[in-house]
Amino acid sequence: MKRILYIEDNPDDQRLVKKVLTTRGYDILIAGDGPTGIELARQESPLDLILVDLQLPGLNGLEITRCLRELDVCKHTPIVALTAHAEQFSRQLYLDAGCTDYQQKQAGIQPLLVLVRRYLD
């Protein structure tokens, strides 16, 4: 079973993504903030994919991604930024922070599933 860490502070988004991905056979770990997500990545490795919201309190998603990339267990794990504001940043900013890819939240569940399958199937 493929393991996905989802770092997201919004409980509604957490429930929706967890429900959608678990019904498709993925094991989902949820972290409500950056420090918890980083600690889960350390404790629960290996992970097959990390999804990280960019607008988080405290550490933002790009800062979290930089921290995750410093961990040996996450050096090669795909990290996808999920954001409601992708148009505010250039693709290069995401890549420079260590993200493998990014997805606008407004795109909906189907594009998210396509993206997850791209990295896990």
DSSP file with accessible surface (Angstrom, degrees, kcal/mol):
  #  RESIDUE AA STRUCTURE BP1 BP2  ACC     N-H-->O    O-->H-N    N-H-->O    O-->H-N    TCO  KAPPA ALPHA  PHI   PSI    X-CA   Y-CA   Z-CA
    1    1 A M              0   0  168      0, 0.0     2,-0.2     0, 0.0    25,-0.1   0.000 360.0 360.0 360.0 129.1    0.0    0.0    0.0
    2    2 A K        -     0   0   88     23,-0.3    25,-2.9    45,-0.1     2,-0.5  -0.523 360.0-140.5 -74.2 137.3    1.4    3.4   -1.0
    3    3 A R  E     -a   27   0A  51     -2,-0.2    45,-2.5    23,-0.2    46,-1.3  -0.874  17.7-173.2-108.3 130.1    1.8    5.9    1.9
    4    4 A I  E     -ab  28  49A   0     23,-3.0    25,-3.0    -2,-0.5     2,-0.5  -0.968  13.4-152.0-123.2 131.1    1.1    9.6    1.5
    5    5 A L  E     -ab  29  50A   0     44,-2.3    46,-3.2    -2,-0.4     2,-0.5  -0.909  12.9-165.1 -99.0 126.8    1.7   12.3    4.0
    6    6 A Y  E     -ab  30  51A   4     23,-3.1    25,-2.5    -2,-0.5     2,-0.7  -0.960   3.8-164.6-116.3 115.7   -0.7   15.2    3.7
    7    7 A I  E     +ab  31  52A   0     44,-3.1    46,-2.8    -2,-0.5     2,-0.3  -0.886  33.8 136.8-103.4 108.2    0.3   18.4    5.6
    8    8 A E        -     0   0    1     23,-2.5    48,-0.1    -2,-0.7    25,-0.1  -0.976  43.4-158.1-156.4 133.5   -2.8   20.6    5.8
    9    9 A D  S    S+     0   0   64     -2,-0.3    23,-0.1    46,-0.2    -1,-0.1   0.638  70.4  92.7 -92.4 -13.7   -4.4   22.7    8.5
   10   10 A N     >  -     0   0   60      1,-0.2     4,-2.6     2,-0.0     5,-0.2  -0.700  62.4-156.2 -85.9 114.4   -8.0   22.8    7.2
   11   11 A P  H  > S+     0   0   69      0, 0.0     4,-2.6     0, 0.0     5,-0.2   0.840  92.7  54.2 -59.8 -34.4  -10.0   19.9    8.7
   12   12 A D  H  > S+     0   0  101      2,-0.2     4,-2.4     1,-0.2     5,-0.2   0.933 111.1  44.6 -65.5 -44.8  -12.5   19.9    5.8
   13   13 A D  H  > S+     0   0   46      2,-0.2     4,-2.6     1,-0.2     5,-0.3   0.904 112.1  53.9 -64.3 -40.1   -9.7   19.5    3.2
   14   14 A Q  H  X S+     0   0   42     -4,-2.6     4,-2.5     1,-0.2     5,-0.2   0.946 111.4  44.4 -56.9 -51.0   -8.0   16.9    5.4
   15   15 A R  H  X S+     0   0  146     -4,-2.6     4,-2.6     2,-0.2     5,-0.2   0.916 114.7  48.5 -62.4 -44.6  -11.3   14.8    5.6
   16   16 A L  H  X S+     0   0   85     -4,-2.4     4,-2.7     2,-0.2     5,-0.2   0.959 115.3  42.1 -63.0 -51.6  -12.0   15.1    1.9
   17   17 A V  H  X S+     0   0    8     -4,-2.6     4,-2.7     1,-0.2     5,-0.3   0.925 115.3  50.8 -65.0 -41.8   -8.5   14.2    0.6
   18   18 A K  H  X S+     0   0   97     -4,-2.5     4,-2.8    -5,-0.3     5,-0.3   0.943 112.6  46.5 -60.8 -45.4   -8.2   11.4    3.2
   19   19 A K  H  X S+     0   0  146     -4,-2.6     4,-2.0    -5,-0.2    -2,-0.2   0.944 114.6  46.6 -62.1 -47.7  -11.6    9.9    2.1
   20   20 A V  H  < S+     0   0   16     -4,-2.7     4,-0.4    -5,-0.2    -1,-0.2   0.921 118.5  40.2 -62.8 -43.9  -10.9   10.2   -1.6
   21   21 A L  H ><>S+     0   0    0     -4,-2.7     5,-2.2    -5,-0.2     3,-0.7   0.881 113.0  51.9 -79.4 -35.1   -7.4    8.7   -1.4
   22   22 A T  H ><5S+     0   0   58     -4,-2.8     3,-1.9    -5,-0.3    -1,-0.2   0.884 104.7  57.4 -69.0 -34.1   -8.1    5.9    1.2
   23   23 A T  T 3<5S+     0   0   96     -4,-2.0    -1,-0.2    -5,-0.3    -2,-0.2   0.694 105.1  53.5 -69.0 -13.1  -11.1    4.7   -0.9
   24   24 A R  T < 5S-     0   0  113     -3,-0.7    -1,-0.3    -4,-0.4    -2,-0.2   0.206 128.9 -96.7-103.1  12.3   -8.6    4.3   -3.7
   25   25 A G  T < 5S+     0   0   41     -3,-1.9   -23,-0.3     1,-0.3     2,-0.3   0.553  78.7 133.6  92.3   9.3   -6.2    2.1   -1.6
   26   26 A Y      < -     0   0   17     -5,-2.2     2,-0.6   -25,-0.1    -1,-0.3  -0.698  54.0-129.9 -93.3 146.8   -3.7    4.7   -0.4
   27   27 A D  E     -a    3   0A  58    -25,-2.9   -23,-3.0    -2,-0.3     2,-0.5  -0.856  30.0-159.9 -92.5 120.4   -2.6    4.9    3.2
   28   28 A I  E     -a    4   0A   6     -2,-0.6     2,-0.4   -25,-0.2   -23,-0.2  -0.903  13.7-168.2-113.1 127.9   -2.9    8.6    4.3
   29   29 A L  E     -a    5   0A  32    -25,-3.0   -23,-3.1    -2,-0.5     2,-0.4  -0.924  15.5-152.0-106.6 137.6   -1.1   10.2    7.2
   30   30 A I  E     -a    6   0A  45     -2,-0.4     2,-0.4   -25,-0.2   -23,-0.2  -0.928  14.2-176.7-116.2 134.3   -2.4   13.7    8.2
   31   31 A A  E     -a    7   0A   1    -25,-2.5   -23,-2.5    -2,-0.4    -2,-0.0  -0.998  15.4-156.5-125.3 132.8   -0.4   16.5    9.8
   32   32 A G  S    S+     0   0   31     -2,-0.4     2,-0.3   -25,-0.2   -25,-0.1   0.510  76.0  18.4 -87.1  -4.5   -2.1   19.7   10.8
   33   33 A D  S  > S-     0   0   59      1,-0.1     4,-2.2    23,-0.1     5,-0.2  -0.966  84.0 -97.8-156.9 170.8    1.0   21.8   10.8
   34   34 A G  H  > S+     0   0    0     23,-0.5     4,-2.8    25,-0.3     5,-0.2   0.926 115.6  49.4 -62.9 -51.4    4.6   21.9    9.5
   35   35 A P  H  > S+     0   0   81      0, 0.0     4,-2.3     0, 0.0    -1,-0.2   0.915 113.6  47.9 -58.4 -39.5    6.5   20.7   12.6
   36   36 A T  H  > S+     0   0   64      2,-0.2     4,-2.7     1,-0.2    -2,-0.2   0.915 111.8  50.6 -65.7 -40.8    4.1   17.8   13.0
   37   37 A G  H  X S+     0   0    0     -4,-2.2     4,-2.3     2,-0.2    -1,-0.2   0.915 110.1  48.9 -62.9 -42.3    4.5   16.9    9.3
   38   38 A I  H  X S+     0   0   15     -4,-2.8     4,-1.8     2,-0.2    -1,-0.2   0.928 112.7  48.2 -64.3 -42.0    8.3   17.0    9.5
   39   39 A E  H  X S+     0   0   77     -4,-2.3     4,-2.6    -5,-0.2     5,-0.2   0.915 110.6  50.8 -66.4 -41.4    8.2   14.8   12.5
   40   40 A L  H  X S+     0   0   31     -4,-2.7     4,-3.1     1,-0.2    -1,-0.2   0.900 107.2  54.6 -61.5 -39.8    5.8   12.3   10.9
   41   41 A A  H  < S+     0   0    0     -4,-2.3     4,-0.3     1,-0.2    -1,-0.2   0.901 111.1  45.7 -61.0 -39.2    8.1   12.2    7.8
   42   42 A R  H  < S+     0   0  128     -4,-1.8     3,-0.5     1,-0.2    -2,-0.2   0.928 120.9  37.6 -66.0 -46.7   11.0   11.3   10.1
   43   43 A Q  H  < S+     0   0  121     -4,-2.6    -2,-0.2     1,-0.2    -3,-0.2   0.803 119.6  43.4 -77.7 -33.7    9.0    8.7   12.1
   44   44 A E  S  < S+     0   0   63     -4,-3.1    -1,-0.2    -5,-0.2    -2,-0.1   0.161  89.0 172.0-106.0  17.4    6.9    7.1    9.3
   45   45 A S        +     0   0   45     -3,-0.5     2,-0.1    -4,-0.3    29,-0.1  -0.386  46.8  63.1 -71.0 151.9    9.4    6.7    6.5
   46   46 A P        +     0   0  104      0, 0.0     2,-0.4     0, 0.0   -43,-0.1   0.454  67.8 175.8 -83.6 146.6    9.5    5.5    3.9
   47   47 A L        -     0   0   11     26,-0.4   -43,-0.2    -2,-0.1     3,-0.1  -0.882  24.4-154.9-109.5 147.7    6.8    7.6    2.4
   48   48 A D  S    S+     0   0   52    -45,-2.5     2,-0.3    -2,-0.4   -44,-0.2   0.708  76.8   3.4 -93.9 -23.6    5.8    7.4   -1.3
   49   49 A L  E     -b    4   0A   0    -46,-1.3   -44,-2.3    28,-0.1     2,-0.4  -0.970  57.5-152.0-160.6 146.0    4.4   10.9   -1.7
   50   50 A I  E     -bc   5  79A   0     28,-2.2    30,-3.0    -2,-0.3     2,-0.5  -0.996   7.4-166.4-125.0 128.0    4.1   14.1    0.4
   51   51 A L  E     -bc   6  80A   0    -46,-3.2   -44,-3.1    -2,-0.4     2,-0.4  -0.956  13.7-174.5-108.4 128.5    1.3   16.6   -0.3
   52   52 A V  E     -bc   7  81A   0     28,-2.6    30,-3.0    -2,-0.5     2,-0.2  -0.987  21.5-136.7-133.3 127.6    1.8   20.0    1.4
   53   53 A D  E     - c   0  82A   3    -46,-2.8    30,-0.2    -2,-0.4     3,-0.2  -0.536  12.6-148.7 -71.4 144.0   -0.5   23.0    1.6
   54   54 A L  S    S+     0   0    6     28,-1.8     7,-1.9    -2,-0.2     2,-1.4   0.828  83.8  66.1 -85.8 -32.0    1.4   26.2    1.1
   55   55 A Q        +     0   0   71     27,-0.3   -46,-0.2     5,-0.2    -1,-0.2  -0.629  69.8 142.0 -95.8  82.3   -0.7   28.5    3.3
   56   56 A L        -     0   0   14     -2,-1.4   -23,-0.1    -3,-0.2     2,-0.1  -0.887  54.7-105.9-117.5 149.5   -0.1   27.1    6.7
   57   57 A P  S    S+     0   0   80      0, 0.0     2,-0.5     0, 0.0   -23,-0.5  -0.397  94.7   2.3 -69.5 151.4    0.4   29.0   10.0
   58   58 A G  S    S+     0   0   79    -25,-0.1     2,-0.3   -24,-0.1    -2,-0.1  -0.607 133.9  30.5  76.4-119.2    3.9   29.2   11.3
   59   59 A L  S    S-     0   0   56     -2,-0.5   -25,-0.3     4,-0.1     2,-0.1  -0.548  85.4-139.7 -70.7 130.4    6.1   27.5    8.7
   60   60 A N     >  -     0   0   59     -2,-0.3     4,-2.6    -5,-0.1     5,-0.2  -0.372  29.7 -95.3 -84.5 173.0    4.6   27.8    5.2
   61   61 A G  H  > S+     0   0    0     -7,-1.9     4,-2.4     1,-0.2    -7,-0.1   0.832 123.7  51.8 -59.7 -34.9    4.6   25.0    2.7
   62   62 A L  H  > S+     0   0   14     -8,-0.3     4,-2.2     2,-0.2    -1,-0.2   0.914 111.2  47.6 -70.0 -39.1    7.7   26.1    0.9
   63   63 A E  H  > S+     0   0   75      2,-0.2     4,-2.1     1,-0.2    -2,-0.2   0.911 112.0  50.5 -65.3 -40.8    9.6   26.3    4.2
   64   64 A I  H  X S+     0   0    0     -4,-2.6     4,-2.8     1,-0.2    -2,-0.2   0.926 108.7  52.4 -61.7 -44.2    8.3   22.9    5.2
   65   65 A T  H  X S+     0   0    0     -4,-2.4     4,-2.5     1,-0.2    -2,-0.2   0.919 107.4  51.5 -59.7 -44.2    9.4   21.5    1.8
   66   66 A R  H  X S+     0   0  108     -4,-2.2     4,-0.9     1,-0.2    -1,-0.2   0.920 111.7  47.5 -59.2 -42.3   13.0   22.9    2.4
   67   67 A C  H >X S+     0   0   43     -4,-2.1     3,-0.6     1,-0.2     4,-0.5   0.910 111.0  51.0 -65.1 -42.3   13.1   21.2    5.8
   68   68 A L  H >< S+     0   0    0     -4,-2.8     3,-1.5     1,-0.2     6,-0.4   0.901 104.6  57.0 -62.7 -39.9   11.8   17.9    4.4
   69   69 A R  H 3< S+     0   0   53     -4,-2.5    -1,-0.2     1,-0.3    -2,-0.2   0.750  99.1  61.2 -65.8 -20.6   14.4   17.9    1.6
   70   70 A E  H << S+     0   0  147     -4,-0.9     2,-0.4    -3,-0.6    -1,-0.3   0.672  87.1  89.4 -78.0 -16.7   17.1   18.1    4.3
   71   71 A L  S XX S-     0   0   23     -3,-1.5     3,-1.7    -4,-0.5     4,-0.7  -0.680  77.0-139.4 -82.3 131.4   16.0   14.8    5.7
   72   72 A D  G >4 S+     0   0  135     -2,-0.4     3,-0.9     1,-0.3     4,-0.3   0.877 103.0  58.4 -55.1 -37.5   17.7   11.8    4.2
   73   73 A V  G 34 S+     0   0   63      1,-0.2   -26,-0.4     2,-0.1    -1,-0.3   0.643 112.3  39.7 -71.1 -12.1   14.4    9.9    4.2
   74   74 A C  G X4 S+     0   0    1     -3,-1.7     3,-0.6    -6,-0.4    -1,-0.2   0.367  80.6 103.2-116.5   3.6   12.8   12.6    2.0
   75   75 A K  T << S+     0   0   94     -3,-0.9    -2,-0.1    -4,-0.7    -1,-0.1   0.845  98.7  24.0 -57.6 -34.9   15.5   13.5   -0.4
   76   76 A H  T 3  S+     0   0  178     -4,-0.3    -1,-0.2    -3,-0.1    -2,-0.1   0.337  93.7 114.7-115.2   5.8   13.9   11.5   -3.2
   77   77 A T  S <  S-     0   0   13     -3,-0.6   -28,-0.1     1,-0.1     2,-0.1  -0.630  73.6-113.5 -77.3 129.6   10.3   11.5   -2.1
   78   78 A P        -     0   0   28      0, 0.0   -28,-2.2     0, 0.0     2,-0.5  -0.440  32.3-163.6 -61.6 133.6    8.0   13.4   -4.5
   79   79 A I  E     -c   50   0A   0     19,-0.2    21,-3.2   -30,-0.2    22,-1.4  -0.990   3.2-167.3-122.8 121.8    6.6   16.5   -2.8
   80   80 A V  E     -cd  51 101A   0    -30,-3.0   -28,-2.6    -2,-0.5     2,-0.4  -0.944  12.8-142.0-113.8 123.9    3.6   18.2   -4.3
   81   81 A A  E     -cd  52 102A   0     20,-2.3    22,-2.6    -2,-0.5     2,-0.5  -0.685  11.6-159.0 -81.9 133.2    2.5   21.7   -3.2
   82   82 A L  E     +cd  53 103A   6    -30,-3.0   -28,-1.8    -2,-0.4     2,-0.3  -0.970  22.8 165.4-113.3 127.4   -1.2   22.2   -3.0
   83   83 A T  E     - d   0 104A   0     20,-2.1    22,-2.6    -2,-0.5    23,-0.4  -0.991  46.3-151.1-145.9 149.0   -2.3   25.8   -3.1
   84   84 A A  S    S+     0   0   28     -2,-0.3     3,-0.2    20,-0.2    20,-0.1   0.488 103.5  48.7 -87.7  -6.6   -5.2   28.1   -3.6
   85   85 A H    >   +     0   0   70      1,-0.1     3,-1.8     2,-0.1     4,-0.4  -0.215  60.0 139.1-130.0  43.7   -2.9   30.8   -4.9
   86   86 A A  G >  S+     0   0    6     -3,-0.4     3,-1.5     1,-0.3    -1,-0.1   0.836  70.5  64.1 -59.7 -31.2   -0.7   29.1   -7.5
   87   87 A E  G 3  S+     0   0  126      1,-0.3    -1,-0.3    -3,-0.2    -2,-0.1   0.698  91.2  66.0 -69.8 -14.8   -0.9   32.1   -9.8
   88   88 A Q  G <  S+     0   0  123     -3,-1.8     2,-0.3     2,-0.1    -1,-0.3   0.671 103.7  48.2 -78.2 -16.2    0.9   34.3   -7.2
   89   89 A F  S <  S-     0   0   72     -3,-1.5     2,-0.2    -4,-0.4     3,-0.0  -0.905  83.7-115.9-126.5 153.8    4.1   32.4   -7.5
   90   90 A S    >>  -     0   0   73     -2,-0.3     4,-1.2     1,-0.1     3,-0.7  -0.530  27.3-118.0 -83.9 154.8    6.2   31.2  -10.4
   91   91 A R  H 3> S+     0   0  121      1,-0.2     4,-2.2     2,-0.2     3,-0.2   0.881 115.4  61.2 -56.2 -36.4    6.8   27.5  -11.1
   92   92 A Q  H 3> S+     0   0  105      1,-0.2     4,-3.1     2,-0.2    -1,-0.2   0.859  96.5  58.4 -63.2 -34.4   10.4   28.1  -10.5
   93   93 A L  H <> S+     0   0   56     -3,-0.7     4,-1.4     2,-0.2    -1,-0.2   0.928 108.2  46.1 -60.9 -43.5    9.8   29.2   -6.9
   94   94 A Y  H  X>S+     0   0    1     -4,-1.2     5,-2.3    -3,-0.2     4,-0.6   0.928 115.0  46.7 -63.7 -46.0    8.1   25.9   -6.1
   95   95 A L  H ><5S+     0   0   60     -4,-2.2     3,-1.2     1,-0.2    -2,-0.2   0.909 109.1  54.2 -65.0 -40.8   11.0   23.9   -7.8
   96   96 A D  H 3<5S+     0   0  114     -4,-3.1    -1,-0.2     1,-0.3    -2,-0.2   0.824 105.3  54.3 -63.3 -30.8   13.6   26.0   -6.0
   97   97 A A  H 3<5S-     0   0    3     -4,-1.4    -1,-0.3    -5,-0.2   -28,-0.2   0.642 127.9 -98.5 -76.6 -14.9   12.1   25.2   -2.7
   98   98 A G  T <<5S+     0   0   19     -3,-1.2   -19,-0.2    -4,-0.6    -3,-0.2   0.449  72.4 146.8 111.8   2.2   12.3   21.4   -3.5
   99   99 A C      < -     0   0    5     -5,-2.3    -1,-0.3    -6,-0.2   -19,-0.2  -0.478  39.4-154.5 -70.4 143.0    8.8   20.7   -4.7
  100  100 A T  S    S-     0   0   47    -21,-3.2     2,-0.3     1,-0.3   -20,-0.2   0.800  74.6 -23.7 -81.2 -33.2    8.4   18.1   -7.4
  101  101 A D  E     -d   80   0A  17    -22,-1.4   -20,-2.3    -7,-0.1     2,-0.3  -0.939  60.5-135.9-163.2 175.0    5.2   19.6   -8.7
  102  102 A Y  E     -d   81   0A  65     -2,-0.3     2,-0.4   -22,-0.3   -20,-0.2  -0.982   8.6-163.0-146.6 158.4    2.2   21.8   -7.6
  103  103 A Q  E     -d   82   0A  32    -22,-2.6   -20,-2.1    -2,-0.3     2,-0.3  -0.997  23.2-122.9-142.2 134.7   -1.5   21.7   -8.0
  104  104 A Q  E >   -d   83   0A  72     -2,-0.4     3,-1.3   -22,-0.2     4,-0.3  -0.624  17.7-140.3 -74.4 134.3   -4.2   24.4   -7.5
  105  105 A K  G >  S+     0   0   58    -22,-2.6     3,-1.8    -2,-0.3   -21,-0.2   0.859  99.8  64.5 -63.0 -35.2   -6.8   23.3   -5.0
  106  106 A Q  G 3  S+     0   0  122    -23,-0.4    -1,-0.3     1,-0.3     3,-0.1   0.666  82.2  78.9 -65.0 -15.0   -9.5   24.8   -7.1
  107  107 A A  G <  S-     0   0   45     -3,-1.3    -1,-0.3     1,-0.2     3,-0.2   0.780  97.3-139.8 -64.8 -24.8   -8.8   22.3   -9.8
  108  108 A G    <>  -     0   0   35     -3,-1.8     4,-1.1    -4,-0.3    -1,-0.2  -0.339  27.5 -53.7  97.3-175.6  -10.7   19.7   -7.7
  109  109 A I  H  > S+     0   0   48      2,-0.2     4,-2.7     1,-0.2     5,-0.2   0.875 122.1  60.6 -73.8 -41.4  -10.4   16.1   -6.8
  110  110 A Q  H  > S+     0   0  112      1,-0.2     4,-2.2     2,-0.2     5,-0.2   0.945 106.6  45.4 -59.2 -47.9  -10.0   14.6  -10.3
  111  111 A P  H  > S+     0   0   49      0, 0.0     4,-2.4     0, 0.0    -1,-0.2   0.884 111.8  54.3 -62.3 -33.5   -6.8   16.5  -11.2
  112  112 A L  H  X S+     0   0   10     -4,-1.1     4,-2.9     2,-0.2    -2,-0.2   0.934 107.9  49.3 -64.1 -42.5   -5.5   15.6   -7.7
  113  113 A L  H  X S+     0   0    2     -4,-2.7     4,-2.7     1,-0.2     5,-0.2   0.908 110.2  50.7 -62.8 -40.9   -6.1   11.9   -8.4
  114  114 A V  H  X S+     0   0   70     -4,-2.2     4,-2.0    -5,-0.2    -1,-0.2   0.933 111.8  48.1 -60.9 -44.5   -4.3   12.2  -11.8
  115  115 A L  H  X S+     0   0    1     -4,-2.4     4,-1.4     2,-0.2    -2,-0.2   0.935 111.6  48.8 -63.7 -45.6   -1.4   13.9  -10.1
  116  116 A V  H  X S+     0   0    0     -4,-2.9     4,-1.9     1,-0.2     3,-0.5   0.941 111.6  49.6 -60.7 -45.4   -1.2   11.2   -7.3
  117  117 A R  H  X S+     0   0   95     -4,-2.7     4,-2.5     1,-0.2    -1,-0.2   0.868 103.3  61.5 -61.8 -36.0   -1.4    8.4   -9.8
  118  118 A R  H  < S+     0   0  142     -4,-2.0    -1,-0.2     1,-0.2    -2,-0.2   0.888 114.7  33.4 -56.9 -39.1    1.4   10.1  -11.9
  119  119 A Y  H  < S+     0   0   62     -4,-1.4    -1,-0.2    -3,-0.5    -2,-0.2   0.708 129.3  32.8 -92.7 -18.0    3.8    9.7   -8.9
  120  120 A L  H  <        0   0   10     -4,-1.9    -3,-0.2    -5,-0.2    -2,-0.2   0.636 360.0 360.0-116.5 -18.1    2.6    6.5   -7.4
  121  121 A D     <        0   0  132     -4,-2.5     0, 0.0    -5,-0.3     0, 0.0  -0.624 360.0 360.0-103.4 360.0    1.3    4.1  -10.1
